[in-house]
Amino acid sequence: MNEHPEKTSCELEKMYILGEHLGSGIGRRALNEVIRILKNGDTAIFFLCVIDTNIRAIKFYESMGFRFYEKLRLDIPLFKDELRGMDRMIMEI
């Protein structure tokens, strides 16, 4: 995250929605609340990482205003290879 070193940032570490609740709007409502809180504080950059094969999640984050920032690769022993690719996404608050 060197693009904006002078700005305060916040990272969304994990957000999972159970399969039976996908499409219900709960993720959008939760993320909108986080964004509202960040806008009232001093955070300028909001970022997250998403598995690069999770197209549904990537499209969701793009619809919320995030944009692609960089590719990452997880180096975790015994982790499935198809889950190692990550897209870091960023939103300027």
Secondary structure, 3 states (H helix, E strand, C coil): CCCCCCCCEEEECCCCCCHHHCCCCHHHHHHHHHHHHHHCCCCCEEEEEEECCCHHHHHHHHHCCCEEEEEEECCCCCCCHHHCEEEEEEEEC
